[in-house]
Amino acid sequence: MDFELTQEQKMLAESAASFAKKTSPVERLRKIRSMPHVEGVEQRHAAKADPRNWEPAVWKQMAELGWLGLFYPESVGGLGLRFFDASLVIEKLGTTLVPEPYVASVVLAGWALLKAGSAEQHAKYLTPMIEGETSLALAWQERGSRYDVTSVKTVAKKSGSGHALTGEKVLVLNGHAADHVVVSARTEDGALALFVIDPKSKGVTIESITTMDASRAAQLRLEGAEGVRLTGGDAQVALEWALDLAAAAACAEGLGIARTVLDMTNAYLKVRKQFGVPIGTFQVLQHRAVDMFVQTQLLESTAILAAVRADEEDADERRRAVSIAKVRLTAGGKYVTQQSVQLHGGIGITDEHDVGLYFKRMQVLCTLFGDDEHHLTRFASREAFATTVGE
Amino acid sequence: MDLSFTPDQEAFREEVREFIRTQMPPHLAAKAAVDGHFEHEEVMEWQKILYRKGWVAPHWPKEVGGTGWDAARRFIFSEELEKAGAPTLSPFGLAMVGPLIIQFGSDAQKQRFLPKILSGEEAWCQGYSEPEAGSDLASLRTTAVDDGKGNFVVNGQKTWTTYGQYADWIFCLVRTNQTGKKQTGISFLLIDMKTPGVKAVPMLTTGHTPAFCDTYFDNVVVPKENVVGPVDGGWTMAKALLGHERTLIAAVGTSTRALIRVKRIAQEHGLLADPAWRGRIARLEIELEALRMQNYRALVGAQLGHAPGPESSVLKIRGSEILQQAMELAMDVMGPSCMAWFTPPGVLSPSEQWIPSAFNYTRATTIYGGSNEIQRNVIAKWILGLPAQA
């Protein structure tokens, strides 16, 4: 058992922390975020840098740092490290809410491509993303499917050498900006399969929507859109694994957020005065802050557990670990962010204060890639559950 | 990053399991299997078995009769005993006063006390709390006055003296100096319970086990050589004692055992097929797994020689809360039968028999060892650096 970071891991985490602080402080997100539904109120950052809500130049920079291929094999252009190494970067990106689609593109869509695609398909779709030339999206959800990857109504009919896809996908993370979208669909014989589509091609309609966390996603309508079937591995295995990896990523990011708002809140308790004294002298608030600390500690423990297990071959162990971490993210992450708003008082619910941005991102992370109920049920449905604890 | 125990550690775990399987006498094993309640004599019987094996004091140095194990082995050992439902040895001699004597005691004290703590020949209890000194321990009022003839004369009352009625000795914090700050002027004194003027009066807990005593001292004459460390230096002793074995404070083995028991009872009541019940149990199990990881991190820190700091308060807070929740869940899966109170055999299943009592006693876990509120004060001050209350 070993929890110490290696020298390389420490350097990686430090470099990601410095990137978050210098290249992409929260102020940058404020400048490029989309602000629909805001009328009649002063908008401090009305000028938008990019309709993507993120910037290709920064994406390229992340690629040059090696981050977009950290845990991918060298054969596809990656560094051949483990997902745990990437989780260190993801956690730091969380501390300033870096808007580039790391989780959507690198973790979620990338892993599905790696596991379901052939070597030729890796070279065509995955490698350019790792190089920062493109970004990807994974379209797996449909209306009412919630977190079930097999609940797919989109159909793929053979058409010439490829397939024609018809159906509707919802809440496609980075779907509004991706160069290639990986889409799940059922073939004519009912099999679940993954296809790559070019979002600019005929029969594809993309509606870009804003999400609560100052980000964007896409509603995707396919009407006979041309798709290339991924032929390197089982689609359901790839999808479930990609979602587990993304859930572990959400836990790492959530840890970064929890740590940040804990620090912000702790600092605020020391300077905000009421009744002539810093409010941090009040025991009821001290204990609330302590409980935020306790929860953050537990988030760290379970985020490590999930990150270490997420790319392991043993699917049972991986699912167990990821579900533990994701259930804990909802319990602990929500507690920490909700209490950070509460302890900031009125200023905590203004758009001007950063604490609300973290609050909203945490809420979204809790929902993404399987919510509390989904992971609790999955954990409790394991065969070993009835008789063992902690095995 | 590596989350597994080494093959060597796993082999040790197997050795401990094998020992428990083969060396625990059948009448104790039968109780352990259904999580029955062990009487004092049974606990001492188990202590002697561990003593003969040389495993009675895992955290003591080898030269004074300990095992010399590192923190990981101690954790594994403790976890396996807890998971097997083995009797819990009294901590007052082995885990508390023993290590303190090893650290601060005189050679004479070491020779006099340590062997009998190990063998179980002398049982110990703790005299810290008083009726007016709970969380505010330093306000204690039991006095020890120098009689000028080489003795202290002790007068006062201690309370919550766990198993004081079975103890041969008590270690006490007593006031030897009335001047200065209330933390100064306290001494750490060892008192023979058979000395005239000492009286331990058991009281019933809500679990109806006589777990605590009120202990009275009426002109009790104690030789001055029974002070551990310097006279008036007892507060330092008390704090040093709190630092021992902080990585076992979460009792994850005990909670693991409790949850297995919850599942067993749920199975008996046919509840495990119900997703709602499974969900409730799963939620607590996930909390326990998070604590287990947290404990592993503290453990590895201890292995690397990091001093057990205020972080161990996290283990105390969560460990005690989770154990309470496990006992409450056990009550809930029992349903209406959880109201049955010390009923004759046959009313409840053997697994259920001690649940209502233990559920009550478990409320103590968030109170003893520094209440969870005190633990929060510790984190607020030493980790978050929050200012003192006005």
Boltz contact constraints between the chains, C-beta under 6 A:
constraints:
  - contact:
      token1: [A, 1]
      token2: [B, 2]
      max_distance: 6.0
  - contact:
      token1: [A, 1]
      token2: [B, 5]
      max_distance: 6.0
  - contact:
      token1: [A, 1]
      token2: [B, 300]
      max_distance: 6.0
  - contact:
      token1: [A, 2]
      token2: [B, 2]
      max_distance: 6.0
  - contact:
      token1: [A, 3]
      token2: [B, 297]
      max_distance: 6.0
  - contact:
      token1: [A, 3]
      token2: [B, 300]
      max_distance: 6.0
  - contact:
      token1: [A, 84]
      token2: [B, 1]
      max_distance: 6.0
  - contact:
      token1: [A, 266]
      token2: [B, 384]
      max_distance: 6.0
  - contact:
      token1: [A, 277]
      token2: [B, 390]
      max_distance: 6.0
  - contact:
      token1: [A, 278]
      token2: [B, 387]
      max_distance: 6.0
  - contact:
      token1: [A, 280]
      token2: [B, 386]
      max_distance: 6.0
  - contact:
      token1: [A, 280]
      token2: [B, 387]
      max_distance: 6.0
  - contact:
      token1: [A, 281]
      token2: [B, 387]
      max_distance: 6.0
  - contact:
      token1: [A, 281]
      token2: [B, 389]
      max_distance: 6.0
  - contact:
      token1: [A, 281]
      token2: [B, 390]
      max_distance: 6.0
  - contact:
      token1: [A, 283]
      token2: [B, 389]
      max_distance: 6.0
  - contact:
      token1: [A, 286]
      token2: [B, 380]
      max_distance: 6.0
  - contact:
      token1: [A, 286]
      token2: [B, 386]
      max_distance: 6.0
  - contact:
      token1: [A, 287]
      token2: [B, 376]
      max_distance: 6.0
  - contact:
      token1: [A, 289]
      token2: [B, 384]
      max_distance: 6.0
  - contact:
      token1: [A, 290]
      token2: [B, 376]
      max_distance: 6.0
  - contact:
      token1: [A, 290]
      token2: [B, 379]
      max_distance: 6.0
  - contact:
      token1: [A, 290]
      token2: [B, 380]
      max_distance: 6.0
  - contact:
      token1: [A, 294]
      token2: [B, 314]
      max_distance: 6.0
  - contact:
      token1: [A, 297]
      token2: [B, 314]
      max_distance: 6.0
  - contact:
      token1: [A, 298]
      token2: [B, 290]
      max_distance: 6.0
  - contact:
      token1: [A, 298]
      token2: [B, 294]
      max_distance: 6.0
  - contact:
      token1: [A, 301]
      token2: [B, 290]
      max_distance: 6.0
  - contact:
      token1: [A, 301]
      token2: [B, 293]
      max_distance: 6.0
  - contact:
      token1: [A, 301]
      token2: [B, 294]
      max_distance: 6.0
  - contact:
      token1: [A, 302]
      token2: [B, 290]
      max_distance: 6.0
  - contact:
      token1: [A, 305]
      token2: [B, 293]
      max_distance: 6.0
  - contact:
      token1: [A, 308]
      token2: [B, 1]
      max_distance: 6.0
  - contact:
      token1: [A, 308]
      token2: [B, 3]
      max_distance: 6.0
  - contact:
      token1: [A, 324]
      token2: [B, 286]
      max_distance: 6.0
  - contact:
      token1: [A, 324]
      token2: [B, 289]
      max_distance: 6.0
  - contact:
      token1: [A, 327]
      token2: [B, 286]
      max_distance: 6.0
  - contact:
      token1: [A, 328]
      token2: [B, 290]
      max_distance: 6.0
  - contact:
      token1: [A, 376]
      token2: [B, 279]
      max_distance: 6.0
  - contact:
      token1: [A, 376]
      token2: [B, 282]
      max_distance: 6.0
  - contact:
      token1: [A, 379]
      token2: [B, 282]
      max_distance: 6.0
  - contact:
      token1: [A, 380]
      token2: [B, 278]
      max_distance: 6.0
  - contact:
      token1: [A, 380]
      token2: [B, 279]
      max_distance: 6.0
  - contact:
      token1: [A, 380]
      token2: [B, 282]
      max_distance: 6.0
  - contact:
      token1: [A, 386]
      token2: [B, 272]
      max_distance: 6.0
  - contact:
      token1: [A, 389]
      token2: [B, 256]
      max_distance: 6.0
  - contact:
      token1: [A, 389]
      token2: [B, 259]
      max_distance: 6.0
  - contact:
      token1: [A, 389]
      token2: [B, 260]
      max_distance: 6.0
  - contact:
      token1: [A, 389]
      token2: [B, 285]
      max_distance: 6.0
  - contact:
      token1: [A, 390]
      token2: [B, 256]
      max_distance: 6.0
